[in-house]
Amino acid sequence: MPDSYIIEVNSQTAGIVVRSSGGYCFFASSHRFNRLEGQLFRNAREAERAARKLVNGYVKEAA
């Protein structure tokens, strides 16, 4: 399994996820995706879904 993946949404690079001990850590490639910066995901697909939700306005504010 690769240790990193590029995450794209609508042909725009959202960032990369890099495997760490607890999952995949997100590193944003543009300000649009900064809300995901440093978040840990179980897998790359989960990170991609989160980026898509952010673009579509479905991400809730952190408590």
C-alpha positions in Angstrom: 0.0 0.0 0.0 1.3 3.5 -0.8 2.4 5.8 2.0 0.8 8.9 0.5 -2.0 9.9 -1.9 -2.9 13.1 -3.7 -6.4 14.2 -3.0 -8.3 15.9 -5.8 -11.7 17.4 -5.9 -13.2 18.7 -9.2 -9.8 18.6 -10.9 -8.3 20.8 -8.1 -5.6 19.4 -5.8 -7.0 19.6 -2.3 -3.8 18.2 -0.7 -2.0 15.0 0.2 -2.5 12.4 2.9 0.5 10.7 4.4 0.4 7.4 6.3 1.3 7.8 10.0 0.9 5.5 13.0 -2.7 6.4 13.5 -4.0 6.6 9.9 -3.5 9.2 7.1 -2.7 12.8 8.0 -4.0 15.5 5.6 -1.8 18.3 4.3 -3.7 21.0 2.5 -2.4 22.3 -0.8 -4.6 25.4 -0.9 -6.3 27.7 1.6 -9.7 26.3 0.5 -8.8 23.0 2.3 -7.1 24.4 5.4 -9.9 23.2 7.6 -8.7 19.7 7.0 -5.0 20.4 7.7 -3.6 18.0 10.2 -6.7 15.9 10.5 -6.2 12.2 10.7 -8.3 9.8 8.5 -8.6 6.0 8.5 -7.8 5.9 4.8 -7.3 8.1 1.7 -10.9 7.6 0.6 -12.2 9.0 3.9 -10.0 12.1 3.4 -11.3 12.5 -0.2 -14.9 12.4 1.0 -14.1 15.1 3.6 -12.6 17.3 1.0 -15.6 16.9 -1.3 -18.0 17.7 1.6 -15.9 20.8 2.3 -16.3 22.0 -1.3 -20.0 21.3 -1.2 -20.5 23.1 2.1 -21.4 20.1 4.2 -18.6 20.2 6.8 -19.7 21.2 10.3 -17.8 23.6 12.4 -15.5 22.0 15.0 -16.9 22.2 18.5 
